Structures are given as structure tokens and as C-alpha cells.
Amino acid sequence: MEKSERLEIRISAVDKALIKIEADELNLSMSDYIVKCCLRRKLPKPLTDAELETWTELKKLSSDLTRAGNYIKKNDKEFYNKTRAVVSRIEKELNKIN
């Protein structure tokens, strides 16, 4: 879903810091965390250190593959399409974690 609307609120510096800590622990942006809390949506469970490390490495791999695919896009469409398919699968799995 495209996010096009903006909501501004005023909070204390302490509340902002606490929200940031909570969001970071769940690997969410502050915005996503606040929306999920306000709409009583299910929050993801905090990632263990091992899960967070794996998630980070997969995210880096996804980015690297995207860059590699874009680099060769002009010369080898078939390889580019295969690379995009792998990136899509990785991102699908990453979204399950989030």
C-alpha cells in the first residue's frame, strides 16, 4: 500500500526516544511501529541476535544482486531476469521476518 498521507504529532523527547528504541527492537521504522500500535495490528516478535544478523546479511545480498543485475541489464536480459527472481524470493522471505 502506498503511503501518501502525512500525520504530525508533538511528543516529548523522552517519548520519542522510547518509541525509537521499541521500533528498533522490532526492526520497524518509527512510523510503522506507531501505525501498528495505534491500529492494534500484530507487532512482530523481536529478532534474536542470530536472526538479526541473518536478516542483515540477506538484505545486503539482495542489494548486491540488484546492483549486479542492473549493471548487466543491457547486455544479458535472461541473466537479469533470473537475478530479479532471486532478489524477489529473498525479499519475500525478509518480509516474512518483518
trRosetta pair geometry for C-beta under 8 A, 3 or more apart (Angstrom, degrees):
i j d omega theta_ij theta_ji phi_ij phi_ji
3 31 8.0 68 -160 148 161 141
11 15 4.3 -106 169 86 116 130
11 16 5.4 142 94 -55 116 83
11 19 7.6 42 116 -8 164 138
12 15 4.6 96 55 7 82 101
12 16 6.9 -144 94 -5 44 86
13 16 5.6 -54 -148 37 32 114
13 17 6.3 34 153 -20 65 106
14 17 5.8 -54 -150 35 30 111
14 18 6.4 28 153 -17 65 106
15 18 5.7 -56 -147 38 32 110
15 19 6.3 33 155 -19 67 105
16 19 5.8 -54 -147 36 30 110
16 20 6.4 33 153 -21 64 106
17 20 5.6 -53 -149 34 31 114
17 21 6.5 33 152 -20 64 103
18 21 5.7 -51 -149 33 34 113
18 22 6.4 32 154 -16 65 106
19 22 5.8 -56 -148 39 32 110
19 23 6.1 30 155 -18 67 109
19 30 5.6 70 132 -143 109 102
19 33 6.5 153 -177 101 88 134
19 34 6.7 17 -162 -70 133 96
20 23 5.8 -57 -143 40 28 110
20 24 6.1 30 157 -20 64 109
20 30 5.8 -33 -94 -85 64 116
21 24 5.9 -57 -146 37 26 111
21 25 6.4 30 155 -23 62 106
22 25 5.8 -55 -152 31 29 113
22 26 6.8 8 156 -1 62 109
22 33 6.2 134 106 -171 98 146
23 26 6.1 -72 -154 47 31 98
23 28 4.7 -101 -160 80 80 87
23 29 6.3 -28 177 134 134 16
23 30 4.8 -124 -18 -90 170 51
23 32 7.3 120 -144 66 112 84
23 33 3.7 -108 -99 -29 97 152
23 34 8.0 -27 -78 -29 124 71
24 27 7.3 30 -171 -78 35 34
24 28 7.9 -106 -61 50 19 58
25 46 5.0 -38 159 -115 91 117
26 33 6.5 129 59 -102 130 107
26 43 5.9 -65 -131 178 154 103
26 44 5.3 133 -169 66 100 92
26 45 7.8 -172 -126 123 87 11
26 46 5.8 -84 -89 -92 58 65
26 47 7.9 118 -145 -7 31 81
27 44 7.1 -48 54 82 96 140
27 47 5.8 35 -23 -4 130 125
27 52 7.0 -171 -71 -116 127 93
27 55 7.1 -16 -134 122 161 161
27 97 7.7 -14 81 129 153 100
27 98 6.1 -114 106 -112 113 83
28 32 4.4 -127 -174 88 105 116
28 33 4.4 133 103 -60 130 87
28 36 7.2 -67 -154 9 163 139
28 43 7.9 -86 -23 -148 150 88
28 44 7.2 155 -50 31 111 113
28 98 7.2 123 -85 -161 76 98
29 32 4.6 92 52 9 84 101
29 33 6.8 -147 89 -6 42 88
30 33 5.6 -56 -148 37 31 115
30 34 6.3 30 156 -19 66 107
31 34 6.0 -57 -148 35 27 107
31 35 6.4 24 156 -16 63 108
32 35 5.8 -56 -145 38 30 110
32 36 6.2 29 158 -18 66 108
33 36 6.0 -59 -148 38 26 109
33 37 6.3 23 156 -16 64 110
33 43 7.7 42 -137 -124 72 111
34 37 5.8 -58 -147 39 29 110
34 38 6.0 24 159 -17 66 112
35 38 5.9 -59 -142 40 27 107
35 39 6.0 2 167 4 65 115
35 41 7.5 6 124 22 76 130
36 39 6.5 -70 -138 51 22 94
36 41 4.3 -92 -146 65 72 107
36 42 7.5 -67 -165 72 113 29
36 43 5.6 116 138 -87 136 76
37 40 7.5 18 180 -76 29 38
37 41 8.0 -60 -36 41 19 76
37 43 7.3 27 -74 -69 71 119
44 47 8.0 7 134 -46 119 81
44 97 7.5 64 -160 150 145 48
44 98 6.0 -113 -51 179 161 35
47 51 4.0 -136 -166 96 95 116
47 52 4.3 127 114 -61 128 82
47 55 6.4 -56 -141 -3 160 142
47 97 7.0 36 -93 176 120 110
48 51 4.6 94 48 8 77 103
48 52 6.9 -143 89 -6 38 88
49 52 5.7 -56 -146 38 29 111
49 53 6.3 31 154 -20 64 106
50 53 5.7 -53 -148 35 30 112
50 54 6.4 29 153 -17 64 106
51 54 5.7 -55 -148 39 31 111
51 55 6.1 34 153 -21 66 107
51 97 7.0 173 177 -149 110 124
52 55 5.6 -51 -143 36 30 113
52 56 6.3 33 155 -21 63 106
53 56 5.8 -54 -148 35 29 112
53 57 6.4 26 155 -16 63 107
54 57 5.8 -57 -147 38 31 109
54 58 6.2 28 156 -17 66 107
55 58 5.9 -57 -147 39 28 109
55 59 6.3 31 154 -22 64 107
55 94 6.4 111 -147 -134 85 89
55 97 5.5 -159 -101 122 120 162
56 59 5.7 -54 -148 34 29 113
56 60 6.5 30 153 -18 63 104
57 60 5.7 -52 -149 36 33 112
57 61 6.3 35 151 -20 65 106
58 61 5.4 -51 -146 37 34 114
58 62 6.3 40 153 -23 65 103
58 90 5.6 -173 -179 -168 100 107
58 93 7.2 -92 -180 92 154 114
58 94 5.8 -174 113 -78 126 106
59 62 5.6 -49 -148 33 31 114
59 63 6.5 30 152 -17 62 105
59 94 6.3 104 -77 -124 80 147
60 63 5.7 -56 -151 38 32 111
60 64 6.2 32 152 -19 66 107
61 64 5.7 -54 -145 37 31 112
61 65 6.2 29 157 -17 65 107
61 90 6.5 -138 96 -144 107 158
62 65 6.0 -56 -147 38 27 109
62 66 6.4 29 154 -21 62 107
62 87 5.3 105 -151 -143 79 81
62 90 4.6 -163 -85 106 103 136
62 91 5.8 108 -140 -62 146 82
62 94 7.1 -53 -35 -24 153 147
63 66 5.7 -54 -149 34 31 113
63 67 6.5 30 154 -17 65 105
64 67 5.8 -55 -150 37 31 110
64 68 6.3 29 153 -18 66 107
65 68 5.6 -53 -143 39 33 111
65 69 6.1 35 156 -20 66 107
65 83 5.4 -174 176 -169 95 96
65 86 6.0 -107 -175 94 156 115
65 87 5.0 -169 100 -74 123 99
65 90 7.5 124 35 14 146 149
66 69 5.8 -54 -146 37 28 111
66 70 6.3 27 156 -18 63 107
66 83 7.7 155 -92 147 31 110
66 84 8.0 69 -111 -103 69 63
66 87 5.4 94 -68 -121 83 152
67 70 5.8 -56 -147 37 29 110
67 71 6.4 35 153 -26 63 106
68 71 5.6 -54 -152 30 31 116
68 72 6.7 2 161 3 65 108
68 83 6.4 -143 92 -143 98 148
69 72 6.5 -73 -148 49 28 90
69 73 6.3 59 152 -65 65 88
69 79 7.6 -162 -123 126 74 79
69 80 4.9 108 -167 -140 88 68
69 83 3.6 -174 -87 106 115 142
69 84 5.9 133 -168 -54 160 72
69 87 7.0 -86 -7 -23 149 137
70 73 5.4 -18 -147 -23 33 123
70 80 7.9 93 -75 -135 25 109
72 75 5.3 -73 -165 52 71 102
72 76 5.1 -18 159 41 111 101
72 79 6.0 -34 117 92 137 125
72 80 6.0 -160 95 -70 87 91
72 83 7.9 115 58 -9 115 152
73 76 7.9 -98 -128 59 10 57
73 77 7.3 43 -169 -101 55 56
73 80 4.6 86 -112 -112 61 147
76 79 4.1 20 125 25 121 115
76 80 6.2 151 96 -21 69 87
77 80 5.4 -58 -148 37 32 117
77 81 6.3 34 155 -21 67 104
78 81 5.8 -53 -150 34 30 110
78 82 6.6 28 152 -16 63 104
79 82 5.6 -53 -149 37 35 111
79 83 6.2 38 151 -22 66 105
80 83 5.6 -55 -149 35 30 113
80 84 6.4 31 153 -19 65 105
81 84 5.7 -51 -146 35 32 112
81 85 6.5 37 152 -23 63 103
82 85 5.6 -51 -151 31 33 114
82 86 6.7 33 152 -17 65 102
83 86 5.8 -55 -153 35 33 109
83 87 6.4 32 151 -18 66 107
84 87 5.6 -54 -146 39 33 113
84 88 6.2 38 153 -23 65 105
85 88 5.7 -52 -149 34 30 113
85 89 6.6 30 152 -18 63 103
86 89 5.8 -54 -151 35 33 110
86 90 6.4 32 152 -18 66 105
87 90 5.7 -54 -148 37 32 111
87 91 6.2 29 155 -16 66 108
88 91 5.8 -56 -143 40 29 109
88 92 6.3 36 154 -25 64 104
89 92 5.6 -51 -148 31 31 115
89 93 6.6 27 155 -14 63 105
90 93 5.9 -60 -155 38 31 108
90 94 6.3 32 149 -20 67 107
91 94 5.4 -51 -143 37 36 114
91 95 6.3 39 156 -22 66 103
92 95 5.9 -55 -152 33 28 111
92 96 7.0 35 147 -24 60 100
93 96 5.6 -46 -157 24 38 116
93 97 7.1 38 147 -19 63 99
94 97 5.7 -52 -160 29 40 112
94 98 6.7 30 148 -12 69 104
95 98 5.6 -53 -144 41 40 107
